Amino acid sequence: MRETLNELEQWGTEVIFGRARGFRASVMRVLLWSLSGIYRFGVAKRLGRYRSGAKPQQYLGTQVISIGNLTVGGTGKTPVVELFARTLRDRGRKPAILSRGYKSKKLSHPQQWVGRVDGEPIPAEQMPKVVSDGGEPLLKVKYAGDEPWMLAKNLPGVAVVVDKDRVKGGAFAVGELEADTLILDDGLQYLDLAHSTDVVLVDQGAPFGTGQMLPRGTLREPARNLIRADYIFITKCDGSSNEQLIRKMRKFNKNAEIIECTHGPKHLENLFTGERAPLEFLNNKYVAAISGIAVPQSFEKILNKLGAQVEFHRVFSDHHSFNQKEIDRFMHRCMERDIEIIITTEKDAVRFMRPKELDVPVYFLRIEVEILKGEEVWDNIIERICREKPNADHLLLRELAG
């Protein structure tokens, strides 16, 4: 049943991206296209309610930096969130990351937490999931979610809080963890909490996804809603010119400052020993890849650029939770094919189980953001955030596109 659901989800992805062929795929695309119209109407109506004030936004008395995108997955959001959090921490701020914890499991019992001010236990209904208070992760990956757990592990000194209600999570981070800056992970569409700054990520290779709205395409909002961005990060740049893309984006947003960056590989790290290896380690090695991410093709492209001979790539749906059978079967296949190294992504590494027979070393590829153009803009963003003191008066209601 589990494998069938995974295959069905992957087939749905192939349909959306136009890679699936045949009568069934064509019928499904027509059905999804009709549903897209309903979805588009719902998005416009929802944004209109916030814009008119019919749906109020909450203010928590501190800056809220929203980092999001117009499309579903694949823009390299997590490394950008990490870059913001690390830079603000190093500049003396006390940031907290707010995440919904996509596909994370519910705790059987809320965490126990004693209030900072009154010394009384925090009521269960007021408790988000505290993945980290700035120290080591406090929850297992399955309860935290893969991305929040990875951020908590990589960012000592930065709190990570998970809750679908990010107003509740933010209030806890400010009141109990003394956060003075909130980073709203995947926050563009989360409008219950007012944003002081909207950072929108646009993938160089697929800036507006498939060009169509969910569920037929990958757009969460129409491309014109790029007008909501204060800053635009063009991500995954390969060094080629972005002039044509920038001209297109300027039709929707004439004022947002733009940063061009790449998500570059930094090193390899063994999942089970912690040993690091330089990128050159992959050159001419026979490699098998395994991933459960939104755009697996980009991962494989990086491996090929690094000189790896990718014999096969086992692809699962985004945020897939690996089980022992899947891992052992994959390892057995690698042994049969005389694979030298197994490579996965850092996000997948936190969900990767130890094989019963560890006959092939397993590494993950560490990816970090590097700014190619717009370093001065980046410095100005950080300077502005660090200069402002927590104060509810500094949070202004955003103009929302219809």
C-alpha positions as CSV (number, residue, x, y, z in Angstrom):
1,M,0.0,0.0,0.0
2,R,2.8,2.4,1.0
3,E,4.7,1.8,-2.3
4,T,1.5,2.2,-4.3
5,L,0.8,5.6,-2.7
6,N,4.4,6.7,-3.4
7,E,4.1,5.7,-7.0
8,L,0.8,7.4,-7.3
9,E,2.2,10.6,-5.9
10,Q,5.2,10.5,-8.3
11,W,2.8,9.8,-11.2
12,G,0.8,12.9,-10.2
13,T,4.0,14.9,-10.3
14,E,4.8,13.6,-13.8
15,V,1.3,14.6,-14.9
16,I,1.7,18.1,-13.6
17,F,5.1,18.6,-15.2
18,G,3.8,17.2,-18.5
19,R,6.3,14.3,-18.5
20,A,3.6,11.5,-18.1
21,R,2.1,10.4,-21.5
22,G,-0.9,8.5,-22.6
23,F,-4.7,8.8,-22.3
24,R,-4.9,8.6,-18.5
25,A,-2.4,11.4,-18.1
26,S,-4.3,13.6,-20.7
27,V,-7.6,13.1,-18.9
28,M,-6.1,13.9,-15.6
29,R,-4.5,17.1,-16.9
30,V,-7.9,18.3,-18.2
31,L,-9.5,17.5,-14.8
32,L,-6.7,19.3,-12.9
33,W,-6.9,22.3,-15.3
34,S,-10.6,22.8,-14.4
35,L,-9.9,22.6,-10.7
36,S,-7.1,25.2,-11.2
37,G,-9.8,27.8,-12.0
38,I,-11.5,27.2,-8.7
39,Y,-8.2,27.3,-6.8
40,R,-7.3,30.6,-8.4
41,F,-10.6,32.1,-7.4
42,G,-10.1,30.9,-3.8
43,V,-6.6,32.4,-3.6
44,A,-7.9,35.8,-4.9
45,K,-10.8,35.8,-2.5
46,R,-8.6,34.9,0.5
47,L,-6.0,37.6,-0.2
48,G,-8.9,40.1,-0.7
49,R,-10.2,39.3,2.8
50,Y,-6.8,40.1,4.3
51,R,-6.4,43.2,2.2
52,S,-9.8,44.6,3.2
53,G,-9.3,43.8,6.9
54,A,-12.1,41.3,7.0
55,K,-9.5,38.8,8.0
56,P,-7.2,40.4,10.6
57,Q,-3.5,39.9,10.9
58,Q,-1.7,39.4,14.2
59,Y,1.2,41.5,15.4
60,L,3.8,40.1,17.9
61,G,5.8,43.3,18.6
62,T,8.9,42.1,16.7
63,Q,10.1,41.8,13.1
64,V,8.8,39.0,11.0
65,I,10.9,38.1,8.0
66,S,8.9,35.9,5.7
67,I,10.9,33.7,3.3
68,G,8.7,32.0,0.7
69,N,7.9,31.5,-3.0
70,L,5.1,31.5,-5.5
71,T,5.6,27.9,-6.5
72,V,5.4,24.5,-4.8
73,G,8.9,23.4,-3.6
74,G,12.2,23.3,-5.4
75,T,13.4,26.9,-5.0
76,G,16.1,26.1,-2.4
77,K,14.2,27.8,0.5
78,T,15.8,26.0,3.5
79,P,19.4,27.1,2.7
80,V,18.2,30.7,2.4
81,V,16.4,30.4,5.7
82,E,19.6,29.0,7.3
83,L,21.7,31.9,5.8
84,F,19.3,34.5,7.2
85,A,19.2,32.9,10.7
86,R,23.0,32.3,10.9
87,T,23.8,35.9,9.7
88,L,21.3,37.5,12.1
89,R,22.6,35.4,15.0
90,D,26.2,36.3,14.2
91,R,25.2,40.0,14.1
92,G,23.8,39.8,17.7
93,R,20.1,39.2,17.0
94,K,18.2,36.4,18.7
95,P,16.2,34.9,15.8
96,A,13.7,32.1,15.9
97,I,12.5,30.1,12.9
98,L,8.8,29.4,12.7
99,S,7.9,26.3,10.6
100,R,4.7,24.4,10.0
101,G,6.7,21.1,10.1
102,Y,5.3,19.6,6.9
103,K,4.6,15.9,7.2
104,S,5.8,15.8,10.9
105,K,3.9,13.5,13.3
106,K,1.8,14.8,16.1
107,L,3.3,14.4,19.6
108,S,1.3,11.9,21.8
109,H,1.8,14.4,24.7
110,P,2.8,18.1,24.5
111,Q,6.2,19.0,25.7
112,Q,6.4,20.1,29.3
113,W,7.5,23.8,29.6
114,V,7.7,26.1,32.6
115,G,6.8,29.7,31.9
116,R,9.8,32.1,31.9
117,V,7.9,34.8,33.9
118,D,5.6,33.1,36.3
119,G,7.3,29.7,36.7
120,E,4.0,27.9,35.9
121,P,3.7,25.1,33.4
122,I,2.6,26.3,29.9
123,P,-0.9,25.0,29.2
124,A,-1.0,22.3,26.5
125,E,-3.1,24.3,24.1
126,Q,-0.5,27.1,24.1
127,M,2.5,24.8,23.4
128,P,3.9,24.5,19.9
129,K,6.6,21.9,19.2
130,V,9.9,23.3,20.3
131,V,12.4,21.6,18.0
132,S,15.3,23.6,19.5
133,D,15.6,26.4,22.1
134,G,19.0,27.2,20.6
135,G,20.8,24.0,21.8
136,E,20.6,20.5,20.5
137,P,17.4,19.3,18.9
138,L,14.8,18.4,21.5
139,L,12.6,16.2,19.3
140,K,13.1,13.3,16.9
141,V,13.0,14.0,13.2
142,K,9.6,12.4,12.8
143,Y,8.0,14.8,15.2
144,A,10.0,17.9,14.1
145,G,9.9,17.4,10.4
146,D,13.0,17.0,8.3
147,E,13.7,20.6,7.4
148,P,13.1,22.1,11.0
149,W,15.3,19.3,12.5
150,M,18.1,20.0,10.0
151,L,17.9,23.7,10.7
152,A,18.0,23.0,14.5
153,K,21.1,20.8,14.0
154,N,22.9,23.3,11.8
155,L,22.1,26.4,13.8
156,P,23.2,26.4,17.4
157,G,22.0,29.6,19.1
158,V,18.8,29.7,16.9
159,A,15.4,28.5,18.2
160,V,13.2,26.4,15.9
161,V,9.5,26.2,16.7
162,V,7.0,24.1,14.8
163,D,3.2,24.6,14.7
164,K,0.6,25.0,11.9
165,D,-0.6,28.0,13.9
166,R,2.5,30.1,13.5
167,V,1.0,33.0,15.5
168,K,1.0,30.6,18.4
169,G,4.5,29.5,17.6
170,G,5.7,33.1,17.3
171,A,4.1,34.2,20.5
172,F,5.9,31.3,22.3
173,A,9.2,32.2,20.7
174,V,9.0,35.8,21.7
175,G,7.6,35.3,25.2
176,E,9.4,32.1,26.3
177,L,12.5,32.0,24.2
178,E,13.1,35.8,24.1
179,A,13.4,35.9,20.3
180,D,13.7,39.4,18.9
181,T,13.4,38.4,15.2
182,L,11.1,35.8,13.7
183,I,11.9,34.0,10.5
184,L,8.7,32.7,8.9
185,D,9.8,29.6,6.9
186,D,7.6,29.2,3.8
187,G,5.7,32.3,4.9
188,L,4.5,34.1,1.8
189,Q,1.0,32.4,1.9
190,Y,0.8,32.5,5.7
191,L,-0.9,35.8,6.4
192,D,-2.4,35.4,9.9
193,L,0.9,36.7,11.1
194,A,1.8,40.1,9.7
195,H,5.1,40.3,7.8
196,S,7.5,43.2,8.2
197,T,9.6,41.9,5.2
198,D,8.7,39.6,2.4
199,V,11.6,37.7,0.7
200,V,10.4,35.8,-2.3
201,L,12.6,33.1,-4.0
202,V,12.5,32.5,-7.7
203,D,14.3,29.5,-9.2
204,Q,16.3,30.6,-12.2
205,G,15.5,27.3,-14.0
206,A,11.8,27.4,-13.4
207,P,10.9,31.0,-12.2
208,F,7.1,30.5,-12.3
209,G,7.0,26.7,-12.2
210,T,4.9,25.2,-14.9
211,G,3.2,28.5,-15.5
212,Q,-0.2,27.2,-14.3
213,M,-1.9,27.3,-10.9
214,L,-2.4,24.3,-8.6
215,P,-3.4,21.6,-9.0
216,R,-2.7,21.6,-12.7
217,G,0.6,23.4,-12.3
218,T,2.9,24.3,-9.5
219,L,2.0,28.0,-8.9
220,R,0.5,28.7,-5.5
221,E,-0.4,32.2,-6.6
222,P,-0.5,34.0,-10.0
223,A,2.8,35.4,-11.1
224,R,1.5,39.0,-10.7
225,N,1.5,38.4,-7.0
226,L,5.3,38.8,-7.1
227,I,4.3,42.4,-6.4
228,R,4.2,41.4,-2.7
229,A,7.9,40.9,-2.5
230,D,10.2,43.4,-0.8
231,Y,13.3,41.5,-2.0
232,I,13.6,38.8,-4.7
233,F,16.3,36.1,-4.5
234,I,17.0,34.4,-7.9
235,T,18.1,31.0,-6.7
236,K,20.2,28.2,-8.2
237,C,21.9,30.5,-10.6
238,D,24.4,28.8,-13.0
239,G,26.4,31.9,-13.9
240,S,24.4,32.7,-17.0
241,S,22.7,36.1,-17.4
242,N,19.4,36.8,-15.7
243,E,18.6,39.9,-17.6
244,Q,15.6,38.4,-19.5
245,L,14.2,36.9,-16.3
246,I,14.6,40.2,-14.4
247,R,12.8,42.1,-17.2
248,K,9.9,39.7,-16.9
249,M,9.8,40.0,-13.1
250,R,9.8,43.8,-13.4
251,K,6.5,43.6,-15.2
252,F,5.1,42.4,-11.9
253,N,7.3,44.2,-9.4
254,K,9.2,47.4,-10.3
255,N,10.6,48.1,-6.9
256,A,11.9,45.0,-5.1
257,E,15.6,44.7,-4.9
258,I,17.1,41.6,-6.4
259,I,19.8,39.2,-5.3
260,E,21.2,36.5,-7.5
261,C,22.6,33.5,-5.7
262,T,23.6,29.9,-6.3
263,H,23.1,26.8,-4.1
264,G,26.6,25.4,-4.3
265,P,27.9,22.1,-3.0
266,K,30.4,22.5,-0.2
267,H,31.5,19.0,0.9
268,L,30.4,15.4,1.5
269,E,29.7,14.0,4.9
270,N,29.4,10.3,5.9
271,L,26.0,9.7,7.5
272,F,27.2,7.2,10.0
273,T,30.7,8.3,10.9
274,G,30.5,12.1,10.4
275,E,33.7,11.9,8.2
276,R,33.9,14.7,5.7
277,A,35.3,14.4,2.2
278,P,36.0,17.1,-0.4
279,L,33.9,17.4,-3.5
280,E,36.7,15.9,-5.6
281,F,36.1,12.6,-3.8
282,L,33.2,12.0,-6.3
283,N,35.2,12.4,-9.4
284,N,34.9,9.3,-11.6
285,K,33.3,7.3,-8.8
286,Y,30.4,4.9,-9.6
287,V,27.6,6.4,-7.6
288,A,24.0,5.6,-6.7
289,A,21.7,8.5,-5.6
290,I,18.6,8.3,-3.5
291,S,16.3,11.3,-2.7
292,G,12.9,12.4,-1.7
293,I,12.9,16.1,-2.7
294,A,10.8,18.3,-4.9
295,V,13.2,18.5,-7.8
296,P,15.4,15.4,-7.9
297,Q,16.8,16.3,-11.3
298,S,18.7,19.3,-9.8
299,F,20.4,17.0,-7.3
300,E,21.5,14.6,-10.0
301,K,22.7,17.5,-12.2
302,I,25.0,18.6,-9.4
303,L,26.4,15.1,-9.0
304,N,27.1,14.9,-12.7
305,K,28.9,18.3,-12.6
306,L,31.1,17.0,-9.8
307,G,32.3,14.2,-12.1
308,A,30.3,11.4,-10.5
309,Q,29.2,8.5,-12.7
310,V,25.5,8.2,-11.5
311,E,24.5,4.6,-12.3
312,F,21.0,5.0,-11.0
313,H,18.9,7.4,-8.9
314,R,16.1,6.1,-6.7
315,V,13.5,8.9,-6.5
316,F,10.8,9.1,-3.8
317,S,8.1,11.8,-3.3
318,D,9.1,15.0,-1.5
319,H,9.6,14.5,2.3
320,H,9.3,10.8,1.9
321,S,9.7,8.9,5.2
322,F,12.1,6.0,4.4
323,N,11.5,2.6,6.0
324,Q,13.9,-0.2,6.7
325,K,12.8,-2.4,3.8
326,E,13.3,0.4,1.3
327,I,16.8,1.2,2.6
328,D,17.9,-2.4,2.7
329,R,16.5,-3.1,-0.8
330,F,18.4,-0.1,-2.2
331,M,21.6,-1.1,-0.5
332,H,21.3,-4.6,-1.9
333,R,20.9,-3.2,-5.4
334,C,24.0,-1.1,-4.9
335,M,26.0,-4.1,-3.8
336,E,24.8,-6.0,-6.9
337,R,25.9,-3.1,-9.2
338,D,29.3,-2.7,-7.5
339,I,28.5,0.9,-6.5
340,E,31.3,2.7,-4.7
341,I,29.3,5.5,-2.9
342,I,25.7,6.1,-2.1
343,I,24.8,9.9,-2.1
344,T,21.7,11.5,-0.7
345,T,20.7,15.1,0.1
346,E,21.2,16.6,3.5
347,K,17.4,16.9,4.0
348,D,17.0,13.2,3.2
349,A,19.9,12.3,5.4
350,V,18.0,13.1,8.6
351,R,15.3,10.5,7.6
352,F,17.8,7.9,6.3
353,M,17.8,4.7,8.4
354,R,21.0,2.7,8.9
355,P,21.0,-0.3,6.6
356,K,21.2,-3.8,8.1
357,E,24.2,-4.4,6.0
358,L,26.3,-1.3,5.5
359,D,28.4,-2.5,2.6
360,V,28.6,0.8,0.7
361,P,29.4,4.1,2.4
362,V,26.6,6.6,2.5
363,Y,27.3,10.3,2.2
364,F,25.1,13.4,2.0
365,L,25.9,16.5,-0.1
366,R,26.1,19.7,1.9
367,I,24.7,22.7,0.0
368,E,25.1,26.3,0.9
369,V,23.9,29.6,-0.6
370,E,26.5,31.8,-2.2
371,I,25.6,35.4,-3.3
372,L,26.7,36.1,-6.9
373,K,25.2,39.5,-7.4
374,G,23.7,41.9,-4.9
375,E,26.1,41.6,-2.0
376,E,25.4,45.2,-1.1
377,V,21.7,44.6,-1.1
378,W,22.2,41.6,1.2
379,D,24.3,43.8,3.6
380,N,21.6,46.4,3.6
381,I,18.9,43.9,4.4
382,I,20.8,42.6,7.4
383,E,21.8,46.1,8.5
384,R,18.1,47.2,8.4
385,I,16.9,44.2,10.4
386,C,19.6,44.6,13.0
387,R,19.0,48.3,13.3
388,E,15.3,48.1,14.2
389,K,14.3,47.4,17.8
390,P,11.3,45.1,18.6
391,N,8.3,47.3,18.5
392,A,4.7,46.6,17.3
393,D,4.7,50.1,15.7
394,H,7.3,49.0,13.2
395,L,5.1,46.3,11.8
396,L,3.1,47.7,8.9
397,L,0.1,46.0,7.2
398,R,1.3,44.7,3.8
399,E,-0.4,45.6,0.5
400,L,-1.6,42.3,-0.8
401,A,-2.1,41.6,-4.5
402,G,-5.5,40.4,-5.7
